[in-house]
Amino acid sequence: MARTMTVSGGILIDAAPSLVYARVSDPTAMGRWSPENRGARVLGDRREAYVGMVFEGRNKRGAFSWTTRCTVTAADPGARFAFRVHAIGARRPRLRGAIALWEYRFEEAGGGTRVTETWTDERRSWPDLLANAFDRVATRGRTFADFQRDNIRTTLERLKAALEEDGESAGRHAADG
C-alpha cells in the first residue's frame, strides 16, 4: 500500500494574520496547542522566527518521549511559517535524517485568518512496507497520515480556542495596523 505523504487541515480564526503568525512561529509555545509537542528550546540568542533558526522540540505520545531537531525553512510574517524535522532521539536528537516538514499558511479571510497546517512525510528513502509497519506500531494501528490528520485538527482547534477565548482577537485590527 502506497503511503499518503502529505496531509493538511485548515481553520478560520477570528484574529489577524500577523497575530496568528506570531503565536505559531514561536516554537516554545507550540506545546500549548499540539497534542504531542511539549514545547521547544531555541538554539541561539535570537527568539523571533527566521529562516535558519534551529530549535529542539520535546514530544510525548503515551509513555514515549522524544526530542527532535528542527530548522525553520520559511518565516514570512503574517503569511507562512515552516520547519523541517531532521534529527530525532530519546533525550537528544542524535539520529539524523529527513523526517518531516511542517508548514503553516495564514490568509486574511473575512476579518480573520484562515490557517492551513500541512505535514509532509520526508522519509522518502523508507520503503512503503517498512514505513507502514513502523507507523502502525508508533501510532497504535494507524498510518501516520491518518494520525497526523487528527493531530492537525486538534492543534488548530486548540489554537483557535486560545486566541479567541483569551480575547486576543479583539486586538486583531491593532495588530495589523
C-alpha positions as CSV (number, residue, x, y, z in Angstrom):
1,M,0.0,0.0,0.0
2,A,1.4,3.4,-1.0
3,R,1.8,6.0,1.7
4,T,0.0,9.3,1.8
5,M,2.9,11.7,2.1
6,T,1.1,14.9,2.8
7,V,-2.0,15.9,4.8
8,S,-3.4,19.3,5.6
9,G,-6.2,20.9,7.6
10,G,-7.5,24.4,8.0
11,I,-9.5,26.5,10.3
12,L,-10.8,30.1,10.4
13,I,-9.6,32.1,13.5
14,D,-11.1,35.4,14.5
15,A,-7.7,37.1,14.7
16,A,-5.4,39.0,12.4
17,P,-2.8,37.0,10.3
18,S,0.0,38.8,12.0
19,L,-1.2,37.8,15.4
20,V,-1.8,34.2,14.5
21,Y,1.6,34.0,12.8
22,A,3.3,35.5,15.9
23,R,1.9,32.7,18.0
24,V,2.5,29.8,15.7
25,S,6.0,30.9,14.7
26,D,7.2,30.7,18.4
27,P,8.4,27.1,18.7
28,T,8.5,27.4,22.5
29,A,4.7,27.9,22.5
30,M,3.6,25.1,20.3
31,G,3.1,22.8,23.3
32,R,0.1,24.8,24.2
33,W,-1.9,23.5,21.2
34,S,-0.3,20.4,19.9
35,P,-1.4,17.0,21.3
36,E,2.2,15.7,21.2
37,N,4.6,18.7,21.4
38,R,5.6,19.8,24.9
39,G,7.4,23.0,23.8
40,A,10.8,23.6,22.4
41,R,14.2,25.2,23.2
42,V,15.5,27.6,20.6
43,L,19.2,27.3,19.9
44,G,21.0,30.7,19.8
45,D,20.1,34.1,21.2
46,R,17.5,35.3,18.6
47,R,13.9,34.5,19.6
48,E,11.8,35.7,16.7
49,A,11.4,33.2,13.8
50,Y,13.9,33.5,10.9
51,V,15.0,31.2,8.1
52,G,17.8,29.0,9.6
53,M,16.6,29.2,13.2
54,V,17.2,25.9,14.9
55,F,15.2,24.5,17.8
56,E,14.8,21.3,19.6
57,G,11.2,20.1,20.2
58,R,10.1,18.0,23.1
59,N,7.4,15.5,22.3
60,K,5.3,12.8,24.1
61,R,2.9,10.2,22.8
62,G,1.6,7.9,25.6
63,A,4.6,6.6,27.6
64,F,7.1,7.5,24.9
65,S,9.0,10.8,24.9
66,W,11.5,12.1,22.3
67,T,13.3,15.2,21.1
68,T,13.6,16.5,17.6
69,R,15.9,19.0,16.0
70,C,14.2,21.3,13.5
71,T,15.3,24.1,11.2
72,V,13.0,26.9,10.1
73,T,12.7,27.0,6.3
74,A,10.1,29.8,5.9
75,A,9.4,32.8,8.2
76,D,7.2,35.2,6.3
77,P,5.3,37.2,9.0
78,G,1.6,37.0,8.6
79,A,1.9,34.7,5.6
80,R,3.9,31.5,6.1
81,F,5.9,29.6,8.7
82,A,7.6,26.2,8.1
83,F,10.2,24.0,9.6
84,R,12.0,20.8,8.7
85,V,12.5,18.0,11.3
86,H,15.9,16.5,10.6
87,A,17.0,14.7,13.7
88,I,15.4,12.6,16.5
89,G,16.3,10.9,19.7
90,A,15.1,9.9,23.1
91,R,16.8,12.6,25.1
92,R,18.9,14.3,22.4
93,P,18.2,14.3,18.7
94,R,21.2,12.1,17.6
95,L,19.7,10.1,14.7
96,R,19.9,12.4,11.7
97,G,17.8,12.1,8.5
98,A,14.8,13.5,6.7
99,I,11.8,13.1,8.9
100,A,9.0,15.6,8.2
101,L,8.2,19.1,7.0
102,W,5.6,21.2,8.9
103,E,4.1,24.3,7.2
104,Y,1.5,26.9,8.3
105,R,-0.1,29.3,5.9
106,F,-2.0,32.4,7.0
107,E,-4.5,34.1,4.8
108,E,-6.8,37.0,5.6
109,A,-10.4,35.8,5.4
110,G,-13.4,37.9,6.4
111,G,-11.6,40.0,9.0
112,G,-10.0,36.9,10.5
113,T,-7.3,34.4,9.4
114,R,-7.6,31.1,7.5
115,V,-4.8,28.9,8.9
116,T,-3.7,25.9,7.0
117,E,-1.4,23.4,8.7
118,T,0.4,20.8,6.5
119,W,2.5,17.8,7.4
120,T,4.7,16.2,4.8
121,D,6.4,12.8,5.4
122,E,10.0,13.2,4.3
123,R,11.0,9.6,5.0
124,R,11.2,9.1,1.2
125,S,14.0,6.6,1.4
126,W,12.0,4.2,3.6
127,P,10.2,1.5,1.6
128,D,6.4,1.8,1.9
129,L,6.2,-1.6,3.5
130,L,8.7,-0.7,6.3
131,A,7.2,2.7,6.8
132,N,3.7,1.3,7.1
133,A,4.8,-1.3,9.6
134,F,6.7,1.3,11.7
135,D,3.8,3.8,11.5
136,R,1.2,1.2,12.8
137,V,3.4,0.4,15.8
138,A,4.1,4.1,16.5
139,T,0.5,5.2,16.2
140,R,-1.3,2.1,17.6
141,G,-2.5,0.7,14.4
142,R,-2.9,3.8,12.1
143,T,-1.0,5.3,9.3
144,F,1.0,8.4,10.0
145,A,-1.2,10.3,7.6
146,D,-4.4,9.4,9.4
147,F,-2.7,10.0,12.8
148,Q,-1.3,13.5,11.7
149,R,-4.7,14.5,10.2
150,D,-6.2,14.1,13.7
151,N,-3.2,15.9,15.3
152,I,-3.6,18.8,12.9
153,R,-7.3,19.1,13.6
154,T,-6.7,19.1,17.4
155,T,-3.8,21.6,17.1
156,L,-5.9,24.1,15.0
157,E,-8.9,23.8,17.3
158,R,-6.8,24.5,20.4
159,L,-5.1,27.4,18.7
160,K,-8.4,28.9,17.7
161,A,-9.8,28.5,21.2
162,A,-6.7,30.0,22.8
163,L,-6.6,33.1,20.5
164,E,-10.4,33.7,20.5
165,E,-11.1,32.9,24.2
166,D,-8.1,34.8,25.5
167,G,-9.5,37.9,23.9
168,E,-6.6,38.2,21.6
169,S,-8.9,38.5,18.6
170,A,-10.2,41.8,20.0
171,G,-6.9,43.4,19.1
172,R,-6.7,42.0,15.6
173,H,-7.0,45.3,13.8
174,A,-4.5,47.0,16.0
175,A,-2.1,44.1,15.5
176,D,-2.2,44.7,11.7
177,G,-2.2,48.4,11.9
